[in-house]
C-alpha cells in the first residue's frame, strides 16, 4: 500500500484511567490507544489517519483530541458538537487543532435531529472550513441529503448504509441519489449493513459509487472493529472483532483497479482532509 495513503475511519478508546467512557453509553469496548492505532497503520502500510469521535464517549472528546495531539500532522479528526452552545469561533479553533468535520449520528436508536438545526450546523461549518459527516441508514439519507442546502462536503459513513434494509436495486438507487447530490462516500465497514463484506451486493454498491463519484470515495477500516451488536450489560466489556484490513484493501484493489484504488487512498482524502 502507499505510504501516503489514508485510513479515514478509526476510533481510539482510553486509557480509561484518564478518559473514561460516558456513563450513559450503549456498550463498553476494550481500550484501543494511539500505540495500537499506530501498529494498525504500520500493518496495513498507510501513513495518515482520521479519528472519528465514537458514540460511547458521547460529547467528551478528550481522548480523541489527546490522540490528535500525539499523532501530529499525520492525523485529522471528526468531532461532535452541541449546535445550540457552539459558535463559529469554537469551530474555527477546532480546525486549528486538526478537526476537519463534525459527525451527526442518526443511526443509533433514538438519535434524531431537526432539519432546521442541521441546516444551522451546515451554515456554521461553512464559515469554519469544516465538513459534515452523517452516520445514518440509506432510507434516512435519501430523504435528508436532497433537502440540505449544504455548500460544503457531506461525507456519509459506511457506504451510506445503503444495503441496510434495502434490496440491491433500492440500494443502487440510494447510492445514485447520494452521488447526484455531491456526497463523499466512505467505503468502510460493509458488515454494519448486515451483509457479507466481500459479497456480490457490496461489490455492486462499490462499483456504483466508484463509477458515479470516483473523486469522492475514501476508505476507512473502522478500526478497532467494535462489536456489531450489543446485547449484554452495558458495563460488560465486549471484545473487538478480528478483521483482516489488509485483505479488505486487496479486495478493493481487485474491484477498483490501480488508479481508482490510489485515488481512494491518497488523492481523494488529501482533498477532503488537507
Residue, then its C-alpha position, 0 to 999 in steps of 0.5 A: x500500500x502507499x505510504x501516503x495513503x489514508x485510513x479515514x475511519x478509526x476510533x481510539x478508546x482510553x486509557x480509561x484511567x484518564x478518559x473514561x467512557x460516558x456513563x450513559x453509553x450503549x456498550x463498553x469496548x476494550x481500550x484501543x490507544x494511539x500505540x495500537x492505532x499506530x501498529x494498525x497503520x504500520x500493518x496495513x502500510x498507510x501513513x495518515x489517519x482520521x479519528x472519528x469521535x465514537x458514540x460511547x464517549x458521547x460529547x467528551x472528546x478528550x481522548x480523541x483530541x489527546x490522540x490528535x495531539x500525539x499523532x501530529x500532522x499525520x492525523x485529522x479528526x471528526x468531532x461532535x458538537x452541541x449546535x445550540x452552545x457552539x459558535x463559529x469561533x469554537x469551530x474555527x479553533x477546532x480546525x486549528x487543532x486538526x478537526x476537519x468535520x463534525x459527525x451527526x449520528x442518526x443511526x443509533x436508536x433514538x438519535x434524531x435531529x431537526x432539519x432546521x438545526x442541521x441546516x444551522x450546523x451546515x451554515x456554521x461549518x461553512x464559515x469554519x472550513x469544516x465538513x459534515x459527516x452523517x452516520x445514518x441508514x440509506x432510507x434516512x439519507x435519501x430523504x435528508x441529503x436532497x433537502x440540505x442546502x449544504x455548500x460544503x462536503x457531506x461525507x456519509x459513513x459506511x457506504x451510506x448504509x445503503x444495503x441496510x434494509x434495502x434490496x440491491x436495486x433500492x440500494x443502487x438507487x440510494x447510492x445514485x441519489x447520494x452521488x447526484x447530490x455531491x456526497x463523499x462516500x466512505x467505503x468502510x465497514x460493509x458488515x454494519x449493513x448486515x451483509x457479507x463484506x466481500x459479497x456480490x451486493x457490496x461489490x455492486x454498491x462499490x462499483x456504483x459509487x466508484x463509477x458515479x463519484x470516483x473523486x469522492x470515495x475514501x476508505x476507512x477500516x473502522x478500526x478497532x472493529x467494535x462489536x456489531x451488536x450489543x446485547x449484554x450489560x452495558x458495563x460488560x466489556x465486549x471484545x473487538x472483532x478480528x478483521x483482516x484490513x489488509x485483505x479488505x484493501x486487496x479486495x478493493x484493489x481487485x474491484x477498483x483497479x490501480x488508479x481508482x484504488x490510489x485515488x481512494x487512498x491518497x488523492x481523494x482524502x488529501x482533498x477532503x482532509x488537507 
